[in-house]
Amino acid sequence: MTNTSQAIASDYAIWGSIVVLALAMLAFVAYLSIAGAASERKADRAARERELVGAGAVGEGAAGVDAAGRGGASVGRAGADDGAVVPKGPAAPERARRFGVIGLQLTWLATLLVIAGTVLRALSVSRAPLGNMYEFALGTACLALLVYSVWSVRQPRLWLGAFVVLPSLLILGAAKIWWYTEASQLMPALDNIWLIIHVSIAILSIALFVIGAALAVAYLLRDSAERKGRVTGWLASLPAATKLEQLTYGVHIFAFPMWTFAVISGAIWAEQAWGRYWGWDPKETWSFVIWVVYAAYLHARATSGWTTRKATWVAIAGIVCIIINYTVVNLLMTGLHSYSGVST
């Protein structure tokens, strides 16, 4: 029996989260733009100061203390503009920080709305909200936002906000527009404790892969700028490429064992449901492909013959495989895992 009022409230909460996330995205974009411009100006001032210091040292050798004093005064004037931009955190001025904090607060609000929408969906049908593509998408976006929100409390991660909010916004938008399914009871084949175990771990691992992909994209963009010798615009607000790559690797280290467990638990469930552990069903095949690609990424990252940049592209290939598995395989391929709930 479906509680219609709770199902409708769930829909409103998810639509509300989409609006709030769109506003959060705008705030984070403003943060990146302002903070990047400030970091760029700071780097330019530092370069000018080094030039003036060098000129002062030359002048001291040629004309004595008087020339050095004038050079020192020039340095002081060049650095006087520092008072106009007060750093708060890593090279972020106060104005940029305000936009970043607004974006973060809106992200927390959107996270609460997605949690509320997911819980109301579960209450409306008295079961775990894990039965179709729409509910899987809600869970993925919810956990990705929740992980980022908790992470941002422990350490300043305003620069990462746009990279996490954007895919979460796209996931929720696609869920409401293309993958929406009316709240209903589970298909008999899904009414099993392994649904909660297998699908919950799969959702958590994919949420982490989404954050890992966001970090990977940030790393590749920043690294490209650093290789060109000048980091300009909003890229200047990001941490150094080396730091971004380490974070990318760290997130994947957490996500990969979870995906491994999701594949194993799926095989156990398949044995109980269909009498065999593995049958190369399209969904099983692509789950294994994803596992292989991410294993290849971790192996390439640990192999001296691969650069970190090349290895990161393998991680990008992994998220592409996840997208194919979730869209093409779910919607266009027929198999035992045809539980999308979407009318095609």
Sequence and secondary structure as in RCSB ss.txt:
>XXXX:A:sequence
MTNTSQAIASDYAIWGSIVVLALAMLAFVAYLSIAGAASERKADRAARERELVGAGAVGEGAAGVDAAGRGGASV
GRAGADDGAVVPKGPAAPERARRFGVIGLQLTWLATLLVIAGTVLRALSVSRAPLGNMYEFALGTACLALLVYSV
WSVRQPRLWLGAFVVLPSLLILGAAKIWWYTEASQLMPALDNIWLIIHVSIAILSIALFVIGAALAVAYLLRDSA
ERKGRVTGWLASLPAATKLEQLTYGVHIFAFPMWTFAVISGAIWAEQAWGRYWGWDPKETWSFVIWVVYAAYLHA
RATSGWTTRKATWVAIAGIVCIIINYTVVNLLMTGLHSYSGVST
>XXXX:A:secstr
   HHHHHHHHHHHHHHHHHHHHHHHHHHHHHHHHHHHHHHHHHHHHHHHHHHHHHHHHHHHH HHHHHHHHHHH
HHHHGGGGGS B SSS BHHHHHHHHHHHHHHHHHHHHHHHHHHHHHHHHTS S SSHHHHHHHHHHHHHHHHHH
HHHHS  GGGHHHHHHHHHHHHHHHHHTS        GGG SHHIIIIIHHHHHHHHHHHHHHHHHHHHHHHHHH
HHTT   GGGGGS  HHHHHHHHHHHHHHHHHHHHHHHHHHHHHHHHHHS S    HHHHHHHHHHHHHHHHHHH
HH TTS HHHHHHHHHHHHHHHHHIIIIIHHH  STT       
